[in-house]
Amino acid sequence: MTVVSVPPNALSITLAHPGYDAEVLHALHLITGRSLATLMTTLRSSETVCIAALYGNDHVQEVERLERTVEYLDGRGIEYLVHEWVDGQGERISIDVMQQIVEAAEGQYS
C-alpha cells in the first residue's frame, strides 16, 4: 500500500472502485503528473489519486490538476469520492461543496 501524504488543509479525489485500464492510467498520469507506477498502485487499491492543498505557493496548480481530474472522470463516467481535509482530518464532501471551497480559497497564499 502506498501512503499518500495529505496536507493539513486540502481536497482529494479517490476513485470509488479499484482497477482501471491503461487508457485511464495514462490520462491520469498526464493530468496529475504522478508516476505511472504510483498510479498503478493507486488505481488497484482505491487510494487517493489527486490532492490539492488549499493554501501555499503551489495551490493554483494543484487545484487546476484537481479540477482537470474531476472533469476527466466525469467525462468517462468514472465514480470518485471527494474529501476535504481540515487540520489533517478527512471528510467526504460533494462536488458542489468542493467547488465552493475552491472558489473561496482562490488567491490564498501563505
Residue pairs with C-beta under 8 A, 6 or more apart in sequence:
1 41
1 45
1 47
2 38
2 41
2 42
2 45
2 47
4 42
4 47
4 48
4 51
6 12
6 48
6 51
6 85
6 88
6 90
7 51
7 53
7 54
7 56
7 85
8 85
8 86
8 87
8 88
9 53
9 54
9 55
9 85
9 86
9 87
10 51
10 52
10 53
10 54
10 84
10 85
11 51
11 52
11 54
11 63
11 66
11 82
11 83
11 84
11 85
11 98
11 101
11 102
12 48
12 50
12 51
12 52
12 82
12 83
12 85
12 90
13 48
13 49
13 50
13 51
13 66
13 69
13 70
13 73
13 80
13 81
13 82
14 46
14 47
14 48
14 49
14 80
14 81
14 83
15 43
15 46
15 49
15 73
15 78
15 79
15 80
15 81
16 46
16 78
16 79
16 80
16 81
17 46
17 79
18 43
18 44
18 45
18 46
19 43
19 44
20 43
20 78
24 43
24 76
24 78
25 36
25 39
25 40
25 43
26 36
27 72
28 34
28 39
28 43
28 49
28 50
28 69
28 72
29 35
29 36
29 39
31 50
31 65
31 68
31 69
31 72
32 39
32 49
32 50
32 65
32 69
33 65
34 42
34 49
34 50
39 49
41 47
42 48
42 49
43 49
48 83
49 69
49 80
50 65
50 66
50 69
51 62
51 66
52 59
52 62
52 63
52 65
52 66
52 102
53 59
53 62
54 101
54 105
54 108
55 105
55 108
55 109
55 110
56 109
56 110
57 109
57 110
59 105
59 108
59 109
63 102
63 105
66 102
67 102
70 80
70 82
70 95
70 98
73 79
73 80
81 92
82 92
82 93
82 94
82 95
82 97
82 98
83 90
83 91
83 92
83 93
84 90
84 91
84 93
84 97
84 98
84 101
85 91
93 101
